[in-house]
Amino acid sequence: MDLDSMYNIEQELQAEIHKRDLLTASVDDMKKRILTMENGIGGHYGEDSEWKVRYHTQVELNHQLQKQADKLNRKLTSIATRSTDPDTKDNGFQDLLNKMDSMSEKCGDLKQAPPWSHSKLPPS
């Protein structure tokens, strides 16, 4: 072998070593990026998952609140309709007052009646 061919082989060897070093550095860089991305995805996945749970919980809560609001609106409408419609008006309070007046009249009648009128026996 002559000096020129040894020089060329050494240059090729140095070029191959340089390529190997570049590839090794590139592989190491890719591994770091992959780990960073996996960790980032893992962290973001957990955060995304938490936000998804919060979102779905809020949607369900809003649905339940809307059902309650609808139910209360139906009750209010029903009460308003009953109180303005004279045919279906709830006269419970007025009925109570009428019964109290009737009882007061009976009580007054009893106070004015002679004591013997309450018993079944004639006065002696």
The 8 nearest C-alpha neighbors of each residue, nearest first, counted from 0:
[[1, 4, 2, 5, 3, 6, 8, 7],
 [0, 2, 3, 4, 5, 6, 7, 8],
 [1, 3, 5, 4, 6, 0, 7, 8],
 [2, 4, 6, 5, 1, 7, 0, 8],
 [5, 3, 7, 6, 2, 1, 8, 0],
 [6, 4, 8, 2, 7, 3, 9, 1],
 [5, 7, 3, 9, 4, 8, 2, 10],
 [8, 6, 4, 10, 9, 5, 11, 3],
 [9, 7, 11, 5, 10, 6, 12, 4],
 [8, 10, 12, 6, 7, 11, 5, 13],
 [9, 11, 13, 7, 12, 8, 14, 6],
 [12, 10, 14, 8, 9, 13, 15, 7],
 [11, 13, 9, 15, 10, 14, 8, 16],
 [12, 14, 10, 16, 15, 11, 17, 9],
 [13, 15, 11, 17, 12, 16, 10, 18],
 [14, 16, 18, 12, 17, 13, 19, 11],
 [17, 15, 19, 13, 18, 14, 12, 20],
 [16, 18, 14, 20, 15, 19, 13, 21],
 [19, 17, 15, 21, 20, 16, 22, 14],
 [18, 20, 16, 22, 17, 21, 23, 15],
 [21, 19, 23, 17, 18, 22, 24, 16],
 [20, 22, 18, 24, 19, 23, 25, 17],
 [23, 21, 25, 19, 24, 20, 26, 18],
 [22, 24, 20, 26, 25, 21, 19, 27],
 [25, 23, 27, 21, 22, 26, 28, 20],
 [24, 26, 22, 28, 23, 27, 21, 29],
 [27, 25, 29, 23, 28, 24, 22, 30],
 [26, 28, 24, 30, 29, 25, 23, 31],
 [29, 27, 25, 31, 26, 30, 24, 32],
 [30, 28, 32, 26, 31, 27, 33, 25],
 [29, 31, 33, 27, 32, 28, 26, 34],
 [32, 30, 28, 34, 29, 33, 35, 27],
 [33, 31, 35, 29, 30, 34, 36, 28],
 [32, 34, 36, 30, 35, 31, 37, 29],
 [35, 33, 37, 31, 36, 32, 38, 30],
 [36, 34, 32, 38, 33, 37, 39, 31],
 [35, 37, 39, 33, 34, 38, 40, 32],
 [36, 38, 40, 34, 39, 35, 41, 33],
 [39, 37, 41, 35, 36, 40, 34, 42],
 [40, 38, 36, 42, 41, 37, 43, 35],
 [39, 41, 43, 37, 42, 38, 44, 36],
 [40, 42, 38, 44, 39, 43, 37, 45],
 [43, 41, 39, 45, 44, 40, 38, 46],
 [42, 44, 46, 40, 45, 41, 47, 39],
 [43, 45, 47, 41, 42, 46, 40, 48],
 [44, 46, 48, 42, 43, 47, 49, 41],
 [45, 47, 43, 49, 48, 44, 50, 42],
 [48, 46, 44, 50, 49, 45, 43, 51],
 [47, 49, 45, 51, 46, 50, 44, 52],
 [50, 48, 46, 52, 51, 47, 45, 53],
 [51, 49, 53, 47, 52, 48, 54, 46],
 [50, 52, 48, 54, 49, 53, 47, 55],
 [51, 53, 49, 55, 50, 54, 56, 48],
 [54, 52, 50, 56, 51, 55, 57, 49],
 [53, 55, 51, 57, 52, 56, 50, 58],
 [54, 56, 58, 52, 57, 53, 51, 59],
 [57, 55, 53, 59, 54, 58, 52, 60],
 [56, 58, 60, 54, 55, 59, 61, 53],
 [57, 59, 55, 61, 60, 56, 54, 62],
 [60, 58, 62, 56, 57, 61, 55, 63],
 [59, 61, 57, 63, 62, 58, 56, 64],
 [62, 60, 64, 58, 59, 63, 57, 65],
 [61, 63, 59, 65, 60, 64, 58, 66],
 [62, 64, 66, 60, 65, 61, 59, 67],
 [65, 63, 67, 61, 66, 62, 68, 60],
 [64, 66, 68, 62, 67, 63, 61, 69],
 [65, 67, 63, 69, 64, 68, 70, 62],
 [68, 66, 64, 70, 65, 69, 71, 63],
 [67, 69, 65, 71, 70, 66, 72, 64],
 [70, 68, 72, 66, 67, 71, 65, 73],
 [69, 71, 67, 73, 72, 68, 66, 74],
 [72, 70, 74, 68, 73, 69, 75, 67],
 [71, 73, 69, 75, 74, 70, 76, 68],
 [72, 74, 76, 70, 71, 75, 77, 69],
 [75, 73, 77, 71, 72, 76, 78, 70],
 [76, 74, 72, 78, 77, 73, 79, 71],
 [75, 77, 79, 73, 74, 78, 80, 72],
 [76, 78, 74, 80, 75, 79, 73, 81],
 [79, 77, 75, 81, 80, 76, 74, 82],
 [78, 80, 76, 82, 77, 81, 75, 83],
 [79, 81, 77, 83, 78, 82, 84, 76],
 [82, 80, 78, 88, 84, 79, 87, 83],
 [81, 83, 79, 88, 80, 84, 78, 89],
 [84, 82, 80, 81, 85, 79, 88, 87],
 [83, 85, 81, 86, 87, 82, 88, 80],
 [86, 84, 88, 87, 83, 82, 81, 89],
 [87, 85, 84, 88, 81, 89, 83, 82],
 [88, 86, 85, 81, 84, 89, 82, 83],
 [87, 89, 85, 81, 82, 86, 84, 90],
 [88, 90, 91, 87, 81, 82, 92, 85],
 [91, 89, 93, 92, 94, 88, 95, 87],
 [90, 92, 94, 93, 89, 95, 96, 88],
 [91, 93, 95, 94, 90, 96, 89, 97],
 [92, 94, 96, 90, 95, 91, 97, 98],
 [95, 93, 91, 97, 92, 96, 90, 98],
 [94, 96, 92, 98, 93, 97, 91, 99],
 [97, 95, 99, 93, 94, 98, 100, 92],
 [96, 98, 94, 100, 99, 95, 101, 93],
 [99, 97, 101, 95, 100, 96, 102, 94],
 [98, 100, 96, 102, 101, 97, 103, 95],
 [101, 99, 103, 97, 98, 102, 104, 96],
 [100, 102, 98, 104, 99, 103, 97, 105],
 [103, 101, 105, 99, 104, 100, 106, 98],
 [102, 104, 106, 100, 101, 105, 107, 99],
 [105, 103, 107, 101, 106, 102, 108, 100],
 [106, 104, 108, 102, 107, 103, 109, 101],
 [105, 107, 103, 109, 104, 108, 102, 110],
 [108, 106, 104, 110, 105, 109, 103, 111],
 [109, 107, 105, 111, 106, 110, 104, 112],
 [110, 108, 106, 112, 107, 111, 105, 117],
 [109, 111, 107, 108, 112, 106, 113, 114],
 [112, 110, 108, 109, 107, 113, 106, 114],
 [111, 113, 109, 110, 108, 114, 116, 117],
 [114, 112, 115, 116, 111, 117, 110, 109],
 [113, 115, 116, 117, 112, 118, 110, 109],
 [116, 114, 117, 118, 113, 122, 121, 120],
 [115, 117, 114, 113, 118, 112, 119, 121],
 [118, 116, 115, 114, 119, 113, 109, 112],
 [119, 117, 120, 115, 116, 114, 121, 122],
 [118, 120, 121, 117, 116, 115, 122, 114],
 [119, 121, 118, 122, 115, 123, 116, 117],
 [122, 120, 123, 119, 115, 118, 116, 117],
 [121, 123, 115, 120, 116, 118, 114, 119],
 [122, 121, 120, 115, 118, 119, 114, 116]]
